[in-house]
Amino acid sequence: MRMTRIFKALAVSLFVLMLVGCAAQPPAPVETRSEPQPGVEELVRAPAADEARGLQVFPLRNPAVAELSEAARQAESEGDLDRAAVLLERALRIQARDPELLQQLAEVHLARGAYEQADSYASRSFDQGPRVGEICQRNWRTMALARERMNQPEAARLARERLEQCQVTPPPRL
């Protein structure tokens, strides 16, 4: 009987010490990425736009989707990546197979540091979209960068190699 009292007192003392220890430590900082990482614009969008010579394929857009996409671009430029992702997901509910929307969402996830999601959306965009042109280049640049940041150097190298096939120069006109 006396032993159980000792164990109970010991258990209560340990519990109180743990509570005091937890209360004495400040809460761990929560890391949220609310602004784009440097590099997405420079490493994905700008090079694809610079190399956008040759054949380009762009799908027709629903006006509501175009408006949501533009609002997402604005939110992204303001550093509100969470709002940009929500707007793009809303647009995807309207037009789920739009490769440009899928790629835009991939780039937002890349900027947020959600590399697996970025790779997944870019891959879906490539599957749904054109196999040539600017969107194709942005797909493979996003996949390469996401895979590189996920420490998958071989997969990133293969994505960079595949990027070269997106460039199709039209035949010369006579």
JORA-V400138 format. One record per pair of residues at least 12 apart in sequence whose C-alpha atoms are under 10 Angstrom apart, sorted by sequence separation. I is the first residue (numbers start at 1). J is the second residue. D is the distance in Angstrom with one decimal. If there is no record, write none. Layout:
i:I j:J d:D
i:I j:J d:D
//
This chain:
i:71 j:83 d:9.2
i:72 j:84 d:4.2
i:73 j:85 d:9.8
i:75 j:87 d:8.9
i:89 j:101 d:8.6
i:105 j:117 d:9.0
i:106 j:118 d:4.1
i:107 j:119 d:9.2
i:109 j:121 d:8.7
i:110 j:122 d:9.8
i:126 j:138 d:9.2
i:127 j:139 d:9.7
i:143 j:155 d:8.7
i:144 j:156 d:4.2
i:145 j:157 d:9.7
i:147 j:159 d:8.6
i:71 j:84 d:7.4
i:72 j:85 d:7.1
i:88 j:101 d:6.7
i:89 j:102 d:8.9
i:92 j:105 d:9.4
i:105 j:118 d:7.4
i:106 j:119 d:6.8
i:109 j:122 d:9.9
i:122 j:135 d:9.5
i:123 j:136 d:9.9
i:125 j:138 d:9.6
i:126 j:139 d:6.1
i:143 j:156 d:7.1
i:144 j:157 d:6.9
i:70 j:84 d:9.5
i:72 j:86 d:8.2
i:73 j:87 d:9.4
i:88 j:102 d:8.2
i:104 j:118 d:9.5
i:106 j:120 d:7.5
i:107 j:121 d:8.6
i:122 j:136 d:9.1
i:125 j:139 d:6.8
i:126 j:140 d:8.1
i:142 j:156 d:9.6
i:144 j:158 d:7.8
i:145 j:159 d:8.8
i:69 j:84 d:8.4
i:72 j:87 d:5.6
i:73 j:88 d:9.3
i:103 j:118 d:8.4
i:106 j:121 d:4.9
i:107 j:122 d:8.0
i:124 j:139 d:8.9
i:125 j:140 d:10.0
i:141 j:156 d:9.0
i:143 j:158 d:9.7
i:144 j:159 d:5.1
i:145 j:160 d:9.0
i:68 j:84 d:9.0
i:69 j:85 d:9.9
i:71 j:87 d:7.2
i:72 j:88 d:6.3
i:88 j:104 d:7.7
i:89 j:105 d:7.7
i:102 j:118 d:9.4
i:103 j:119 d:9.6
i:105 j:121 d:6.8
i:106 j:122 d:5.4
i:122 j:138 d:8.1
i:123 j:139 d:6.8
i:140 j:156 d:9.1
i:143 j:159 d:6.4
i:144 j:160 d:6.0
i:70 j:87 d:9.3
i:71 j:88 d:8.8
i:72 j:89 d:9.8
i:88 j:105 d:6.2
i:103 j:120 d:9.7
i:104 j:121 d:8.7
i:105 j:122 d:8.2
i:106 j:123 d:8.8
i:122 j:139 d:4.9
i:123 j:140 d:8.1
i:142 j:159 d:8.9
i:143 j:160 d:8.5
i:144 j:161 d:9.4
i:68 j:86 d:9.7
i:69 j:87 d:7.1
i:70 j:88 d:9.4
i:87 j:105 d:9.4
i:102 j:120 d:9.3
i:103 j:121 d:6.3
i:104 j:122 d:8.5
i:106 j:124 d:9.3
i:121 j:139 d:8.7
i:122 j:140 d:7.4
i:140 j:158 d:9.4
i:141 j:159 d:7.3
i:142 j:160 d:9.7
i:144 j:162 d:9.6
i:68 j:87 d:5.9
i:69 j:88 d:6.2
i:72 j:91 d:9.6
i:85 j:104 d:9.0
i:86 j:105 d:9.3
i:102 j:121 d:5.5
i:103 j:122 d:5.2
i:106 j:125 d:8.6
i:122 j:141 d:9.0
i:123 j:142 d:9.0
i:140 j:159 d:5.6
i:141 j:160 d:6.8
i:144 j:163 d:9.0
i:67 j:87 d:9.6
i:68 j:88 d:6.6
i:69 j:89 d:9.7
i:84 j:104 d:9.5
i:85 j:105 d:6.3
i:88 j:108 d:9.3
i:101 j:121 d:9.2
i:102 j:122 d:6.5
i:103 j:123 d:8.5
i:105 j:125 d:9.6
i:119 j:139 d:8.6
i:122 j:142 d:6.5
i:123 j:143 d:7.2
i:139 j:159 d:9.2
i:140 j:160 d:6.7
i:143 j:163 d:9.8
i:68 j:89 d:9.4
i:69 j:90 d:9.5
i:84 j:105 d:8.1
i:85 j:106 d:9.2
i:101 j:122 d:9.8
i:102 j:123 d:8.8
i:103 j:124 d:8.2
i:104 j:125 d:9.2
i:118 j:139 d:9.6
i:119 j:140 d:9.0
i:121 j:142 d:9.4
i:122 j:143 d:6.3
i:140 j:161 d:8.9
i:141 j:162 d:9.4
i:65 j:87 d:9.4
i:68 j:90 d:7.7
i:69 j:91 d:7.0
i:85 j:107 d:9.7
i:99 j:121 d:9.1
i:100 j:122 d:9.5
i:102 j:124 d:6.9
i:103 j:125 d:5.6
i:119 j:141 d:9.9
i:120 j:142 d:9.9
i:121 j:143 d:9.0
i:122 j:144 d:10.0
i:140 j:162 d:7.0
i:141 j:163 d:6.9
i:65 j:88 d:8.5
i:68 j:91 d:6.0
i:69 j:92 d:9.7
i:85 j:108 d:6.6
i:99 j:122 d:8.5
i:102 j:125 d:5.1
i:103 j:126 d:8.2
i:119 j:142 d:6.7
i:120 j:143 d:8.2
i:137 j:160 d:9.4
i:140 j:163 d:5.4
i:67 j:91 d:8.8
i:68 j:92 d:9.6
i:81 j:105 d:9.8
i:84 j:108 d:7.3
i:85 j:109 d:7.7
i:99 j:123 d:9.6
i:101 j:125 d:7.9
i:102 j:126 d:8.8
i:118 j:142 d:7.1
i:119 j:143 d:4.9
i:122 j:146 d:9.6
i:139 j:163 d:8.3
i:140 j:164 d:9.2
i:65 j:90 d:8.5
i:66 j:91 d:8.2
i:84 j:109 d:9.7
i:99 j:124 d:7.5
i:100 j:125 d:6.9
i:118 j:143 d:7.2
i:119 j:144 d:8.2
i:137 j:162 d:9.0
i:138 j:163 d:8.6
i:140 j:165 d:9.9
i:65 j:91 d:5.1
i:82 j:108 d:8.6
i:98 j:124 d:9.6
i:99 j:125 d:4.3
i:100 j:126 d:9.4
i:102 j:128 d:9.0
i:103 j:129 d:9.5
i:119 j:145 d:8.6
i:120 j:146 d:9.6
i:136 j:162 d:9.7
i:137 j:163 d:5.7
i:140 j:166 d:8.7
i:64 j:91 d:7.6
i:65 j:92 d:7.8
i:81 j:108 d:6.4
i:82 j:109 d:9.2
i:85 j:112 d:9.7
i:97 j:124 d:8.6
i:98 j:125 d:7.4
i:99 j:126 d:6.9
i:102 j:129 d:9.4
i:115 j:142 d:9.2
i:116 j:143 d:9.2
i:118 j:145 d:9.3
i:119 j:146 d:5.9
i:136 j:163 d:7.6
i:137 j:164 d:8.0
i:139 j:166 d:9.6
i:65 j:93 d:9.3
i:80 j:108 d:9.9
i:81 j:109 d:8.2
i:97 j:125 d:7.9
i:99 j:127 d:8.1
i:100 j:128 d:9.4
i:115 j:143 d:8.7
i:118 j:146 d:6.5
i:119 j:147 d:7.2
i:136 j:164 d:9.8
i:137 j:165 d:8.7
i:138 j:166 d:9.5
i:62 j:91 d:9.4
i:65 j:94 d:7.0
i:99 j:128 d:5.6
i:100 j:129 d:7.7
i:117 j:146 d:8.9
i:118 j:147 d:9.3
i:136 j:165 d:8.9
i:137 j:166 d:5.8
i:64 j:94 d:8.2
i:65 j:95 d:7.1
i:81 j:111 d:7.9
i:82 j:112 d:8.4
i:97 j:127 d:9.5
i:98 j:128 d:7.2
i:99 j:129 d:4.9
i:100 j:130 d:9.9
i:115 j:145 d:8.5
i:116 j:146 d:7.0
i:136 j:166 d:5.7
i:137 j:167 d:7.8
i:64 j:95 d:9.5
i:69 j:100 d:9.3
i:73 j:104 d:8.6
i:81 j:112 d:6.9
i:97 j:128 d:6.3
i:98 j:129 d:7.5
i:99 j:130 d:8.1
i:104 j:135 d:9.6
i:107 j:138 d:8.7
i:115 j:146 d:4.9
i:116 j:147 d:8.0
i:119 j:150 d:9.8
i:132 j:163 d:9.3
i:135 j:166 d:8.7
i:136 j:167 d:8.6
i:62 j:94 d:8.4
i:69 j:101 d:7.2
i:72 j:104 d:8.9
i:76 j:108 d:7.5
i:79 j:111 d:9.9
i:80 j:112 d:10.0
i:96 j:128 d:9.8
i:97 j:129 d:8.4
i:103 j:135 d:7.5
i:106 j:138 d:9.6
i:107 j:139 d:9.0
i:110 j:142 d:7.4
i:114 j:146 d:8.4
i:115 j:147 d:7.2
i:132 j:164 d:9.6
i:133 j:165 d:9.3
i:134 j:166 d:7.7
i:62 j:95 d:7.7
i:65 j:98 d:9.4
i:68 j:101 d:9.7
i:72 j:105 d:9.2
i:103 j:136 d:9.2
i:106 j:139 d:8.4
i:109 j:142 d:9.9
i:110 j:143 d:9.2
i:113 j:146 d:8.5
i:115 j:148 d:9.2
i:116 j:149 d:9.6
i:132 j:165 d:7.2
i:133 j:166 d:5.5
i:134 j:167 d:8.3
i:61 j:95 d:8.5
i:100 j:134 d:10.0
i:104 j:138 d:9.2
i:107 j:141 d:9.9
i:115 j:149 d:7.1
i:116 j:150 d:7.7
i:131 j:165 d:8.2
i:132 j:166 d:4.2
i:133 j:167 d:5.9
i:66 j:101 d:9.2
i:69 j:104 d:8.2
i:73 j:108 d:9.4
i:76 j:111 d:9.4
i:100 j:135 d:6.8
i:103 j:138 d:7.4
i:104 j:139 d:9.5
i:107 j:142 d:6.8
i:110 j:145 d:8.2
i:111 j:146 d:9.8
i:114 j:149 d:9.9
i:115 j:150 d:6.7
i:131 j:166 d:6.2
i:132 j:167 d:6.0
i:133 j:168 d:7.1
i:62 j:98 d:9.9
i:65 j:101 d:8.5
i:69 j:105 d:9.5
i:72 j:108 d:9.3
i:99 j:135 d:7.8
i:100 j:136 d:9.7
i:103 j:139 d:6.4
i:106 j:142 d:7.3
i:107 j:143 d:9.7
i:110 j:146 d:6.6
i:113 j:149 d:8.7
i:114 j:150 d:9.6
i:130 j:166 d:8.9
i:131 j:167 d:9.2
i:132 j:168 d:6.5
i:133 j:169 d:9.5
i:61 j:98 d:8.2
i:99 j:136 d:9.3
i:102 j:139 d:9.3
i:106 j:143 d:8.9
i:109 j:146 d:9.5
i:113 j:150 d:9.8
i:131 j:168 d:9.6
i:132 j:169 d:9.8
i:60 j:98 d:9.0
i:100 j:138 d:9.6
i:59 j:98 d:7.5
i:61 j:100 d:9.6
i:100 j:139 d:9.5
i:103 j:142 d:8.4
i:107 j:146 d:9.6
i:110 j:149 d:9.5
i:35 j:75 d:9.9
i:36 j:76 d:7.4
i:58 j:98 d:9.7
i:59 j:99 d:8.0
i:61 j:101 d:10.0
i:99 j:139 d:9.3
i:106 j:146 d:9.5
i:35 j:76 d:7.6
i:36 j:77 d:8.3
i:58 j:99 d:8.8
i:59 j:100 d:8.0
i:34 j:76 d:9.1
i:35 j:77 d:8.5
i:36 j:78 d:9.2
i:37 j:79 d:9.6
i:58 j:100 d:8.0
i:35 j:78 d:7.7
i:36 j:79 d:6.1
i:34 j:78 d:9.3
i:35 j:79 d:4.0
i:36 j:80 d:8.3
i:34 j:79 d:5.8
i:35 j:80 d:6.2
i:36 j:81 d:7.0
i:33 j:79 d:9.0
i:34 j:80 d:5.5
i:35 j:81 d:6.3
i:33 j:80 d:8.9
i:34 j:81 d:5.7
i:35 j:82 d:9.2
i:33 j:81 d:7.7
i:34 j:82 d:7.0
i:33 j:82 d:8.6
i:34 j:83 d:9.5
i:32 j:82 d:9.7
i:45 j:104 d:9.8
i:45 j:107 d:8.8
i:44 j:107 d:8.1
i:41 j:107 d:8.7
i:40 j:107 d:6.8
i:40 j:108 d:8.5
i:40 j:110 d:7.1
i:41 j:111 d:9.1
i:59 j:129 d:8.3
i:36 j:107 d:9.5
i:37 j:108 d:9.7
i:39 j:110 d:9.5
i:40 j:111 d:6.2
i:58 j:129 d:8.5
i:59 j:130 d:9.0
i:36 j:108 d:7.7
i:39 j:111 d:8.1
i:40 j:112 d:10.0
i:57 j:129 d:8.5
i:58 j:130 d:7.9
i:35 j:108 d:9.8
i:36 j:109 d:9.3
i:37 j:110 d:8.1
i:38 j:111 d:7.8
i:57 j:130 d:6.2
i:36 j:110 d:8.4
i:37 j:111 d:5.0
i:56 j:130 d:8.4
i:57 j:131 d:8.8
i:36 j:111 d:4.7
i:37 j:112 d:7.0
i:56 j:131 d:9.7
i:57 j:132 d:7.4
i:58 j:133 d:9.0
i:35 j:111 d:7.6
i:36 j:112 d:6.3
i:37 j:113 d:7.8
i:56 j:132 d:6.9
i:57 j:133 d:6.6
i:58 j:134 d:9.1
i:34 j:111 d:9.2
i:35 j:112 d:7.5
i:36 j:113 d:8.8
i:55 j:132 d:7.0
i:56 j:133 d:4.7
i:57 j:134 d:8.1
i:58 j:135 d:8.2
i:33 j:111 d:8.2
i:34 j:112 d:7.3
i:54 j:132 d:9.0
i:55 j:133 d:5.9
i:56 j:134 d:6.6
i:57 j:135 d:8.1
i:33 j:112 d:5.6
i:54 j:133 d:7.2
i:55 j:134 d:8.8
i:56 j:135 d:8.4
i:57 j:136 d:9.4
i:32 j:112 d:8.4
i:33 j:113 d:7.6
i:52 j:132 d:9.8
i:53 j:133 d:7.8
i:54 j:134 d:9.5
i:56 j:136 d:9.4
i:32 j:113 d:9.7
i:33 j:114 d:9.8
i:52 j:133 d:6.3
i:53 j:134 d:8.5
i:51 j:133 d:8.5
i:52 j:134 d:5.5
i:51 j:134 d:7.5
i:52 j:135 d:9.3
i:49 j:133 d:9.3
i:50 j:134 d:9.0
i:48 j:133 d:8.2
i:49 j:134 d:6.3
i:52 j:137 d:8.8
i:48 j:134 d:5.3
i:49 j:135 d:9.2
i:51 j:137 d:8.7
i:47 j:134 d:9.1
i:48 j:135 d:7.7
i:46 j:134 d:10.0
i:48 j:136 d:8.7
i:49 j:137 d:9.0
i:45 j:134 d:8.6
i:48 j:137 d:5.7
i:49 j:138 d:8.8
i:44 j:134 d:10.0
i:45 j:135 d:9.1
i:47 j:137 d:8.5
i:48 j:138 d:5.9
i:47 j:138 d:8.4
i:48 j:139 d:9.6
i:45 j:137 d:8.7
i:46 j:138 d:9.2
i:48 j:140 d:10.0
i:44 j:137 d:8.0
i:45 j:138 d:6.3
i:48 j:141 d:8.4
i:44 j:138 d:5.5
i:45 j:139 d:9.8
i:47 j:141 d:9.0
i:43 j:138 d:9.1
i:44 j:139 d:8.4
i:44 j:140 d:8.7
i:45 j:141 d:8.6
i:44 j:141 d:5.5
i:45 j:142 d:9.1
i:43 j:141 d:7.3
i:44 j:142 d:6.2
i:43 j:142 d:8.3
i:44 j:143 d:9.7
i:44 j:144 d:9.7
i:40 j:141 d:9.4
i:44 j:145 d:8.4
i:40 j:142 d:8.1
i:43 j:145 d:8.1
i:40 j:145 d:8.7
i:39 j:145 d:9.4
i:56 j:166 d:9.8
i:55 j:166 d:9.3
i:56 j:167 d:9.4
i:54 j:166 d:9.9
i:55 j:167 d:7.8
i:56 j:168 d:8.8
i:54 j:167 d:7.1
i:55 j:168 d:5.9
i:56 j:169 d:9.8
i:52 j:166 d:9.8
i:53 j:167 d:7.8
i:54 j:168 d:5.6
i:55 j:169 d:6.3
i:48 j:163 d:10.0
i:51 j:166 d:10.0
i:52 j:167 d:8.0
i:53 j:168 d:8.1
i:54 j:169 d:4.3
i:55 j:170 d:6.3
i:51 j:167 d:7.9
i:52 j:168 d:9.6
i:53 j:169 d:7.0
i:54 j:170 d:5.4
i:52 j:169 d:9.8
i:53 j:170 d:8.9
i:54 j:171 d:9.1
i:48 j:166 d:9.9
i:48 j:167 d:9.8
//
